[in-house]
Amino acid sequence: MLEKIKKDWCSNTRADILAGMVVSLALMPEVIAFSIIAGVEPIIGLYTSVCIAVIIAFAGGRPAMISAAAGSMALVLGPLVKEYGLQYLFAATILTGLIQVVFGVFKIANLMKFIPRAVMMGFVNALAILIFMAQIPNFWDISNVTYLFVVVTLAIVYILPKFIKSIPAPLIAIFILTAVSIFGNINIGTVGDLGAITKTLPTFLIPNIPFSLETLSIIFPYSLALALVGLLESLLTATIVDDATGTDSNKNKEARGQGIANIITGFFGGMAGCAMIGQTAINIKSGGRTRLSTLVSGVFLMLLILVLGELVAQIPMPVLAGIMIVVSFSTFDWSSFSYLKKAPKTDVLVMLTTVCIIVATHDLSKGIIAGVILSAIFFVAKISKVRVKKQKNNVYMVEGQLFFASAEDFISAFNFDVEKETIIINFTNAHVWDDSAVGALDKVVLKYRENKNVVHIHGLDSGSQKLVDKLAVFQDGNAKLSGN
């Protein structure tokens, strides 16, 4: 137990603390912007990020992953806040957490295996594009000084690590260029321009709403959507971090942890949040590897709010934009270009569809769902080719997978213009999957019976035979079954 605690918390102390500090500074402008998207004051998003980061550090299943107020969640919450107000947001956040805990208990993370690699690649690339696009308003067509700050930030982040590795380059860029901006009295956009930062701690509250079925009917659709979007983004991010660090994570525990964090956050005046791939990438790139980096990101963010609120508000936005541009480039999967040439066309189409939908809608869930559905359609089309070969003496050899998509082809492959013959249908190289498949077999057998033929079905494996025994109608007649 002590060894595990040491590994999870104390095996990378210095780098984790510095990485957590960098993440806190990068979180602030993003969180404030997401608060505006959700239609709430900036401090709500900041409270959310503090609470979730601190709680998930203990309750989550993926060390070094950063969870906070996220843009995908803010998009879902916006209509709720606009129509029903802030108190309903708090209630929806609590219910979101409860749903996520239930999902975690029932091991919804196991469904991750149904998300294809092409969808994962599209998800990552779309996020990288969105991260980059989100930075454009912070530096484009503003002033030459703004461009200069972005360029200098990029230079520091890319070049300085070759000479100084003990302190994360993004943190150095933030301190140096903020000082230059303040002491040089340079007129440039700052974090404070996005919204006011009040020096107060979050306080416990119970949402001031009617506790009724009507209220539940209002918040439940939002909470369910938030729970699904949040878990989807969190589990995908966890998988990406697993691959990047070569370590494993407990994704069902992460689902439960996200739920616990959202429940507590709702009671402290926050909105629903989830893992953030951009900030997680910053954490990993800055050297964060354990739960300590996640905890520090939340604690340091709270200290920034309470102690350095005015100073943090003076951090130039072009500096943070430059850091996020670096993150977007490191997040993008550059092997995608070779993937476009080598991968099957269907996989390429799935990846591009996922990217296009996410970028067009700014909604991760829509792109991922579309990608998974498209992959499923292509997979069904690929395996739905059933072959029926007629041999001597009315013997039909069936090859392939018999299910709803291949049922019609199966039926059309038989010649029914025979009378008083013995027909043998051999399933040694085939499998019967569903009720549609059994229905197709029924049609074939019953059609042959109309001309007084006798049908023998051979070679059914155990799974197919059980399904046929359970559902088939023809067994009441003269068709005979025999397994392998």
N, C-alpha and C positions, 0 to 999 in steps of 0.2 A: 504493500500500500504506500509506504513512504517513498519507495523507488518510483512509483507511478506519479505521485505528487511532485516529486523533484523533476521528473521528466516533463510533466505538463506545465510546470510553473517556473522552475529555476534552472533549466538547462541552457538558457540563452538570454540571461537577464539583461545585460547591457544593451544588446541589439534590440531586444523586445521593448525596452523602455523608450529608446530613441525612435523606434519604428512607430510605437503607439502615439508618441508626441506628433510625429509627422502626419499620421492619419487624422488626429484630432484637428490639426490645422486645415487639412484638406477637406474634412467633413463639414466644417462650419459653413462655407459658402454654398456647398451642395445642399445641405440640409435646409438652409434658409430659403433657397430657391424652391425646393420641394414643398416647403410649407406654403409658399405662395401658390403653387400649383393646387394644393389641397384646399386653399381658401382659408388658411388659419394664420395667426401671427407667427413670426419667425421663432419666438421662444418656445412654441409648442413643438416644433421640429427638433429644437435643441434638447428640450427635456426628453423627448422620445429617444434621441440618440444616446444620451447619457444613461438613461434607465436600461435600454435594451443592451447596450454594450457591456455594462457592468453585470447584468443578470446572465446574459448568454455566456460570459466568460466562465461562469460556474456551471450553468445548466446545459450548455450546448454540447454537441458531439463532435465538433470540428475545431481543434485548436488553431489559433491564428486567423480565423475567419472573422471579418468585421460585419456586424449587423447594426442597423440604425434605421432612421427614417429614409425610405427609398422612393424613388420616382414612380416606380410601377404601382406601389401602394397608394401614393398620393393621387395618381390618376383615377383610381377606383373611388377614393374618398371624396374627391371634389364635388360630385353631384349630391352626395349625401349631406355634406356641410352646407351647400348652397340651398338645398330644399328644406332641411330640418334643423340645422344649427349644430353648434359645437358639442353640446351635451350628447347628442345622438352619435357623434363621432367617438366619444369616449366609450359609450355603451357598445358600439360596433367593434371597437378595438378589443374590449374584454371578451365579447362573444367570439371574435376571431381567434383569440388565444385558446379558448375552451375547445373550439373545433379542431385546432391544430394539435392540442394535447390528445384528443380522441384519435385523430389520424395517426399520431405517433404511437399510441398504445396498440393500434391495429396494424402497425408496421407498413404504413403507406409508402415508406421509402423504398420498399421492395419493388414498387412500380417503376423505379428509375431504370430498371433493365429494359423497359419497353421504349426508351427514348434512344433512337439510333444515333450513331456517331455523326452522321450528316447534319442532324438537327442540332446536336451539341456544338458542332463547328459553326453552324449558322448563328446560333445563339451568341457565341463568343464574338464572332466578327461583327454582328449587329450591335452588340454592346459597345465594342470598340469604336464603331462609327458614331453611335449616339453620344458617347463620351466626348469624342472630338467635336461633333456638331454643337454640343452644349457649350463648348468653350468659345466658339466663334463670336458670339455677341460681346464677349468680355475683352476682345482685342481688335476685332476687324473694323476698319473704317472709323477709327476713333481719333488717333493721333500718332505721330511718328514716335513719340516717347513710349506710347503703349507697345508699339511694335518692338522697340528697343528692349523694353523690359522682358517681353516674351523671348526674344532671341538670346538675351543674356541668361535668362533662366534655363533655357534649353542647353546653352553652352556649359553652364555650371553643372547641371544634372548629368550631362553626358561625359564631360571631360574631367571634372574634379575627382570622381571615384578612382581614376588612374593614379592619383597622387595622394588622396586622403580617403581612407576606407573606414576609419574609426567612427566618423559621424556621417549619417545619411546626407547625401548631396541635396535632396529637396529641402531639408531643414536648414542647411547653410544658405541656400538660395532665398528662402523666406526671410531669414534674419538679416542678411546683407541688403537685399533690395528693399525691405521694409524700412530699414535704417536710412538708406539712400533717399527713399521717398519722403520720409519725415523730415530729416535734417536738410535735405535739398529743397524742401518746400515745393515739391513737384505736384502739379495738378494732374491727378490720375485717379481712375476709378478704384474704389476700395470695397472691402467686405461690408463696411458699414452702409454703403449705398443700397444694399439689398434689403435692409431692414434693421430696426432698432434691436439692441441686445440689452435686456434688463438684468440687473444683478440680483437675482432671487433664486432660491432653491425650489424645486418642485414640491408640492404639498399633496397629502392624501385627500381624495375626494370620492364621493359616490355620485355617479351621473344623475343629474336632476331631470329625470324623465319619468313618465308614467310607467309603472311596472305592470304591463298588460300584454295580452296576445296581439293587440294592434301594434304596439311598439315592436314586439318580436317580429311581426310580419314585415315591418319596415326595415329593421336592421339585419335580419337574417340573410337576405340575398346578398347584401353588401359584404357581410362577414364571411359568408361562404366563398365569395369571389376573392376576398382578401386572403383567406386561409389558403386557397389553392394557388393563387399567384405567388404569395409569400413563400410557401413551401417549395413550389416549383423553382423559383429563383434561388432559394437557399440551398436546395439539394443539388442543383446544377452547379452552383458556385462551389459547394463542398467537393463535388467530383472534380472540378477543375483544379482546386487547391490540392486535392489528393494526388493528381497527376503531376502538378508542378513541384511538389515537395517530396514525392515518393513515399508518402505515408497514407495510412488508412484512417477513416473516420466512422463514427457510429451515426448513421444518418437517421435512424429512428429516434435516437436520443436527441439529435439535432432538431427533429420535428417537435418533440416534446418540449425541448428547451425554448424553441421559438414561441411555442404556445404559452409557456410560463412567463416569458419575457413580455409578451403582448398583454397578458392578463394584468400583470403588475403595472405595466406602463399605462394602461387605460385608467387604473385607479389613481395614477399620479399625473393626470392631465396630459397624456401623450397620445399620439396616433399610432396606428398599426405600422410595424416595420418588419424588415427581413434582411437577409444578407445582401451586401452590396459588392458586386464584383470589382468595381473600380477601386473602392477604398481597400478591399481585400488585396487587390493587386499591388497597391501602394505599400501595404503592410508587408507583403511577401518580398517585394522588390527592395524594401528598406531593411530587411533582415529579420522581420517578425516571424516567429515559428511556434510560440507556445501561447497558452491562454493568457499569460501575463500581458502580451501586446494588446490583446482585446480589452483587458481590464484597464490598462493604462490609457487607451484611446478614450474610454468613457470618463475616467476620473480626471484626466488632463483637460478634456473638453469642459467638464464642470468647473475646473479651476480657471480656465480661460474665461468662462462666462462671469464668474464671481470676482476674480482678481484683475484680469487683464482685458476686461470687456472693451474699454475704449481703445487700448492698444491693438487688440485683435481686429477691431473695426477698421484700423488703418492699414492692414495688410493689402497691398495692391492686388487687384483682381488679375492683372496680366501675369503675375508671378504664379498664382494658383492655376491659372489657365495653362501656363507653360508646363507645370507639373502634371496636370491632367492630360495634356497632349502626349507627354512621354508615356503616361499610363495607357493611353489609347493605343499607341504604337506597340507597346509591349504586350497588350492584351490581344491584339489582332493576331490571328493564326496565319502567319505568312506562308506556311506550307499549303494553304488553300489554293494558291495559284497552280502548284504542281498537281494538287488534288483534282482541279478542274480538268486537267489533261488525262489523268490516269484512272480516275474513278468511273464507275458505270454512269451512264447518262442519267438514269433515274435518281441516283444518289446526288449527283451534281444539281439536278433540278430541285430536289428536296432542300439542299443547303441554300441555294439561291432564293427559293421561295421563302424560306424561314427568314433570311436576311432582309429581303424586300418588305415583307409584311411588318416585321418589327420596326424597321427604319421608317416606314410610311405611317404606321399607327402609333409609334412610340410605346407599344404595348407588348411586353415580352410574352405574355400568355397567349395572345392571338397567334403570334408567329410560331411558337413552339407547338401549340395545338394543331395548327395548319400543317406544320412539318411532319408531326407524328401521323396525322390522318393521311397525308399524301404518301408517306412511307408505307403505311398499312395497305393503301390501295395498290401501290406498285407491287408490294409483296404478294398480295392476293392474286393480282394479275399474273405474277411470275409463276406461282405454284398451282394455278387453276387449270393447267393444261393436262387434262387426263387423256390417256391413249387407250383405245380398245382395239386389239388386233384379233381378227378372226382367223382361226386355224382350221385344220381338218375336223370333220365330224361335229360341226357346230360348237366348237370350243372357242370361247372368247377370253383372251388374256387381257386383264385390266392393269394398267400401269399409271401411277400417279396418286394424287390426293383427291378424293371424292368429297366435296362439300358444296355449299350453296352456289359458289361461283362456277363450278365445273359440272353441276348436275345436268344442265341442258345438253352439253356436249356429250356427256356419258349416254344419255338416252338416245340421242340422234345417231350414235355409232352402231346401233344394232339393226339387223335386218329381221323384220317381223313377218316377212312373207313366207313363212314355213308352217306346216301343219303336222301334228302328231309326231313331232321329233323330240329328241332329248337334247336339251340345251345346257351346256356347262359354262358357267361364268367363274373364272379363276381370279381371285383377289390376292394371290401370293405376293405380288409386287405393287399392291395398292393399300390404301387405308380409308376407312369410312369414318368421317369426322362428326357429322351433325345430322339433325332431323331432315334437312333438305336432301342429304345424301341417301338416307334411308328411304325417303319419299321417292327419289329417282329410281332406286332399286325396286321399290314396290311397283312403280309404273312399268318398268321393263318386264318384271315377272308376270304381272297381271295381264300385260299386253300379249305375252306369249301364251298365257293360259286361254285366252279367247279362242285360239286355234288348236286347243287341246294338246299343247306341248307340255312336256315335263322339264322343269328347270332344276338344275343342281348348282349350288353355290359352294365353291371350294376356296380354301386358302385364306379365310378370314383370320386375322390375328386376334388375340384375346380382347383387345379394346374394341375393335370393330364388331366382333361377335356379340359382345355384351350390349352394344348399342342397337344392333339389329334385333337381338332377342327381345329387347325392351320395347322397341318402337315399330318394328315391321308389321305390316298387315298380311303380307303374302304367306306367312308361316302357317296360317289356318288352312292353306290349300296344299298343293302337291309339290311345292318347291322344297328342296332338301338342302340343309346346310351341313358343311363339314369344315372344321378349322384346320390350322396347319398341323 
